[in-house]
Amino acid sequence: MKKFGNAADKINVILSVFNDDECLKINDIVSRVKDRGYRVKDAHLRMFIYYNMIYKHLKKEEINGTNRYSILT
């Protein structure tokens, strides 16, 4: 399992798991990152997205009480 080198590497990997105009739950993002061979925990990734990626790279929508994330265009 790979570890992330720095924050920029983590941002690029997270953005690469999204397809065209796709809204994903955090569990889907974590599973796709794990499928790429990275070692990551749900809570760590959730905190990283909240503090470093919201409104810069991703937008958050609440659908039926769950947060879904999509890439800003």
VENKAKA-V331174 format. One record per helix or strand of 2 or more residues. SS is the DSSP state (H for helix, E for strand). FROM is the first residue (numbers start at 0). TO is the last residue. If there is no record, write none. Layout:
BEGIN
<<SS;FROM;TO> <SS;FROM;TO>>
END
This chain:
BEGIN
<<H;6;15> <H;25;34> <H;41;52> <E;57;62> <E;65;70>>
END
